[in-house]
């Protein structure tokens, strides 16, 4: 979330009643923003526009903030500069968000013109899932999805190399989503090959499970953010 550096907004709660851009109607940013503000119980005046228009309205003071849900580094955000009066507002990892989101950090490496090297910004992360309609097996639509699996899955490693977007490196073809069934063709492809390593976020979930979901060892839900940072340090130290 981007705000004006001189706008006096230093917390989510201060956005109550103010004009906030949730991005384009029907976008993932709009849906996620509504969910987050709803869970936090903060009512704002929702506006819907593209990010370029929103940045101009931020400059003029017509809106208080603009929200973008995207893989970091996002191109539109990367163009912004702190020198132009913009600042990224931290998003609290409140208890109300912990069932559906994970804590994340934006660093200077992500947005060097917005974030100081020694002042990372805490935020939240949401996963992205590739889904397909459950077409009847043997139908033309089913065969098209099957061909996609056969052509894309073996080439995922190529997408995880530069100059592709760094978010590709977080992709895990073997990941599971509670309540959802994997496409039969994808399941068959995975059975024939070694399963890829778990992403850091999936490893974190296992880490939390090993700690009995942080409850039996006395850790409060509010400590989950600190646990995540501890896990990331531990994970990096093992590489």
C-alpha positions as CSV (number, residue, x, y, z in Angstrom):
1,X,0.0,0.0,0.0
2,X,1.4,3.4,-1.0
3,X,0.6,6.7,0.8
4,X,2.0,10.2,0.7
5,X,5.1,10.6,2.8
6,X,3.8,13.9,4.1
7,X,0.2,12.8,4.5
8,X,0.4,11.9,8.2
9,X,-0.8,8.3,7.6
10,X,1.4,6.0,9.6
11,X,-1.0,3.1,10.4
12,X,-3.9,1.2,8.8
13,X,-6.3,2.5,11.4
14,X,-5.7,6.1,10.3
15,X,-7.2,5.3,6.9
16,X,-10.7,4.9,8.4
17,X,-13.1,7.1,6.5
18,X,-10.6,8.2,3.9
19,X,-10.5,7.6,0.2
20,X,-8.5,4.5,-0.7
21,X,-7.9,3.1,-4.2
22,X,-8.6,-0.7,-4.3
23,X,-7.4,-0.9,-7.9
24,X,-9.6,-1.9,-10.9
25,X,-13.0,-3.4,-10.4
26,X,-12.9,-7.2,-10.3
27,X,-9.2,-7.3,-9.8
28,X,-7.4,-9.4,-7.2
29,X,-6.3,-6.2,-5.5
30,X,-9.9,-5.1,-5.1
31,X,-11.1,-8.4,-3.7
32,X,-8.1,-8.8,-1.3
33,X,-8.3,-5.2,-0.2
34,X,-12.0,-5.6,0.7
35,X,-11.2,-8.8,2.6
36,X,-8.3,-7.3,4.6
37,X,-10.1,-4.1,5.5
38,X,-13.2,-6.1,6.4
39,X,-11.3,-8.5,8.6
40,X,-9.6,-5.6,10.3
41,X,-12.9,-3.8,10.8
42,X,-11.7,-0.6,9.1
43,X,-14.2,1.2,6.8
44,X,-12.8,3.4,4.1
45,X,-14.2,5.1,1.0
46,X,-13.4,2.6,-1.8
47,X,-12.3,4.0,-5.2
48,X,-11.4,2.0,-8.3
49,X,-8.8,3.1,-10.8
50,X,-5.5,2.0,-12.4
51,X,-2.3,2.5,-10.4
52,X,-1.0,5.3,-12.7
53,X,-4.1,7.4,-12.2
54,X,-4.0,6.6,-8.4
55,X,-0.4,7.8,-8.1
56,X,-1.4,11.1,-9.7
57,X,-4.3,11.5,-7.3
58,X,-2.0,10.6,-4.4
59,X,0.3,13.4,-5.5
60,X,-2.5,15.9,-5.5
61,X,-3.9,14.7,-2.2
62,X,-7.2,13.6,-3.7
63,X,-6.9,10.1,-2.2
64,X,-5.1,8.9,1.0
65,X,-3.7,5.6,-0.3
66,X,-3.6,3.1,-3.2
67,X,-3.4,-0.7,-2.9
68,X,-1.8,-3.2,-5.3
69,X,-1.7,-7.0,-4.8
70,X,1.1,-8.3,-7.0
71,X,4.3,-10.3,-7.0
72,X,7.2,-8.3,-5.9
73,X,8.8,-6.4,-7.5
74,X,5.7,-5.0,-9.3
75,X,6.6,-2.8,-12.3
76,X,4.2,0.0,-11.4
77,X,5.6,0.3,-7.9
78,X,9.2,0.0,-9.0
79,X,8.9,3.3,-10.9
80,X,8.0,5.2,-7.7
81,X,10.5,7.2,-5.7
82,X,10.6,8.3,-2.1
83,X,12.0,11.6,-3.5
84,X,8.6,12.1,-5.2
85,X,6.8,12.0,-1.9
86,X,5.7,8.4,-1.9
87,X,6.0,5.9,1.0
88,X,5.0,2.2,1.5
89,X,2.6,1.8,4.5
90,X,3.3,-1.3,6.6
91,X,0.4,-3.8,6.8
92,X,0.0,-5.3,10.3
93,X,-0.1,-9.1,10.5
94,X,-3.1,-8.9,12.8
95,X,-4.7,-12.0,14.3
96,X,-7.8,-11.6,12.1
97,X,-5.6,-12.1,9.0
98,X,-3.5,-15.1,10.1
99,X,-5.8,-17.8,8.8
100,X,-5.7,-16.6,5.2
101,X,-2.4,-14.6,4.8
102,X,1.2,-15.0,5.6
103,X,3.6,-12.3,6.9
104,X,6.0,-10.9,4.3
105,X,8.7,-8.2,4.1
106,X,9.4,-5.7,1.4
107,X,13.1,-4.7,1.2
108,X,15.4,-2.2,-0.5
109,X,16.3,-5.0,-3.0
110,X,12.6,-5.1,-4.1
111,X,12.1,-1.3,-4.3
112,X,15.4,0.5,-4.0
113,X,13.9,3.9,-4.7
114,X,11.2,3.6,-2.1
115,X,12.7,1.6,0.8
116,X,15.9,2.3,2.7
117,X,18.3,-0.6,3.0
118,X,18.1,-0.6,6.8
119,X,14.3,-0.1,7.0
120,X,12.4,-3.0,5.5
121,X,8.6,-2.8,5.4
122,X,6.4,-5.5,7.0
123,X,3.4,-6.5,5.0
124,X,1.3,-9.6,4.2
125,X,1.3,-12.1,1.4
126,X,-1.4,-14.1,-0.4
127,X,-0.9,-17.2,-2.6
128,X,-1.9,-17.6,-6.2
129,X,-3.3,-20.8,-7.6
130,X,-3.7,-21.9,-11.2
131,X,-7.1,-23.6,-11.6
132,X,-9.0,-25.2,-14.5
133,X,-12.7,-26.2,-15.0
134,X,-13.4,-29.8,-14.3
135,X,-14.1,-30.8,-17.9
136,X,-15.3,-34.3,-18.7
137,X,-12.4,-36.7,-19.2
138,X,-11.8,-37.3,-22.9
139,X,-13.5,-34.1,-24.0
140,X,-11.7,-31.6,-26.2
141,X,-11.4,-29.1,-23.4
142,X,-9.9,-31.8,-21.1
143,X,-7.3,-32.7,-23.8
144,X,-6.3,-29.0,-24.2
145,X,-5.6,-28.8,-20.4
146,X,-3.7,-32.1,-20.7
147,X,-1.5,-30.6,-23.5
148,X,-0.8,-27.6,-21.4
149,X,0.4,-29.7,-18.5
150,X,2.6,-31.8,-20.9
151,X,4.2,-28.7,-22.4
152,X,4.4,-26.3,-19.4
153,X,5.3,-28.5,-16.5
154,X,8.6,-29.8,-17.9
155,X,9.6,-26.3,-18.8
156,X,8.9,-24.6,-15.4
157,X,12.6,-24.6,-14.6
158,X,13.2,-22.3,-17.6
159,X,10.7,-19.8,-16.2
160,X,12.6,-19.8,-12.9
161,X,15.7,-18.4,-14.5
162,X,16.6,-14.8,-15.2
163,X,15.3,-12.6,-16.8
164,X,11.9,-14.1,-15.8
165,X,10.1,-12.6,-12.9
166,X,11.6,-13.8,-9.5
167,X,8.2,-14.9,-8.3
168,X,8.4,-17.9,-10.7
169,X,11.0,-19.4,-8.3
170,X,8.3,-19.8,-5.6
171,X,6.1,-22.0,-7.9
172,X,5.5,-25.5,-6.6
173,X,3.7,-27.9,-8.9
174,X,3.2,-30.4,-6.1
175,X,1.6,-28.0,-3.7
176,X,-1.9,-28.8,-2.4
177,X,-4.9,-26.6,-1.7
178,X,-7.4,-27.8,1.0
179,X,-10.7,-28.7,-0.5
180,X,-9.4,-28.8,-4.1
181,X,-8.5,-31.8,-6.3
182,X,-5.5,-31.7,-8.6
183,X,-6.2,-32.2,-12.4
184,X,-5.8,-35.9,-13.2
185,X,-3.3,-35.2,-15.9
186,X,-1.2,-33.1,-13.6
187,X,-1.3,-35.7,-10.8
188,X,-0.2,-38.4,-13.3
189,X,2.7,-36.2,-14.5
190,X,3.9,-35.6,-10.9
191,X,3.7,-39.3,-10.0
192,X,6.2,-40.1,-12.8
193,X,8.7,-37.5,-11.5
194,X,10.4,-36.6,-8.2
195,X,8.4,-34.0,-6.4
196,X,9.9,-30.5,-6.4
197,X,11.2,-29.0,-3.1
198,X,8.6,-27.2,-1.0
199,X,8.5,-23.5,-1.2
200,X,9.6,-21.5,1.8
201,X,6.0,-20.7,2.7
202,X,5.1,-24.4,2.6
203,X,8.1,-25.2,4.7
204,X,7.0,-22.5,7.1
205,X,3.6,-24.2,7.5
206,X,5.3,-27.5,8.3
207,X,7.6,-25.6,10.7
208,X,4.5,-24.3,12.5
209,X,2.9,-27.7,12.6
210,X,6.0,-29.1,14.2
211,X,5.6,-26.5,16.9
212,X,2.0,-27.7,17.4
213,X,0.7,-24.6,15.6
214,X,2.6,-22.5,18.1
215,X,-0.1,-23.0,20.8
216,X,1.1,-25.9,22.9
217,X,4.5,-24.3,23.3
218,X,3.0,-21.1,24.6
219,X,3.4,-18.8,21.6
220,X,0.5,-16.5,21.0
221,X,-1.0,-16.0,17.5
222,X,0.5,-12.5,17.5
223,X,3.9,-14.1,17.6
224,X,3.5,-15.8,14.3
225,X,5.1,-12.9,12.4
226,X,8.2,-13.2,14.6
227,X,8.2,-17.0,14.1
228,X,8.1,-16.5,10.4
229,X,11.1,-14.2,10.4
230,X,12.9,-16.6,12.7
231,X,12.1,-19.4,10.3
232,X,13.4,-17.4,7.3
233,X,16.7,-16.7,9.0
234,X,17.0,-20.4,9.9
235,X,16.1,-21.5,6.3
236,X,18.7,-19.1,4.8
237,X,21.4,-20.3,7.2
238,X,21.0,-23.9,5.9
239,X,21.6,-23.0,2.2
